[in-house]
Amino acid sequence: MEQEAAIDVFAALAQPTRISVFRLLVQVGPAGLPALEIARRLDVVASTLSGHLSILKRSGILTATRHQREIHYAANLSAVNELIAFLLSDCCGGQVSNCGDILSLLALEETR
């Protein structure tokens, strides 16, 4: 991931509703949720949510697929992986032992 793309993702997430949307979609996994269900679960007006979803999608952190009349949104997990790799690529100057907490969190997630 390039630095500009990472900045776009962080800018997209730097708003309470958008980070809540992203966290919800990471929680539900690759199947994602329809826009109206996201609005219901987060108690956000659908018309307001539409703009937030658009910003997240434009940053690349969400994907959108049409299922009949509904648009389902899902976290773009490959983009999340790229973002984490970008952030940690130079972690601790190559001293991986200094990154133990981060690596143990990642290992814990892999075992789930």
Secondary structure, DSSP 8 states (H G I E B T S, - for coil): --HHHHHHHHHHHSSHHHHHHHHHHHHH-TT-EEHHHHHHHHT--HHHHHHHHHHHHHHTSEEEEEETTEEEEEE-HHHHHHHHHHHHTTGGGG-GGGGHHHHHHHHHHHH-
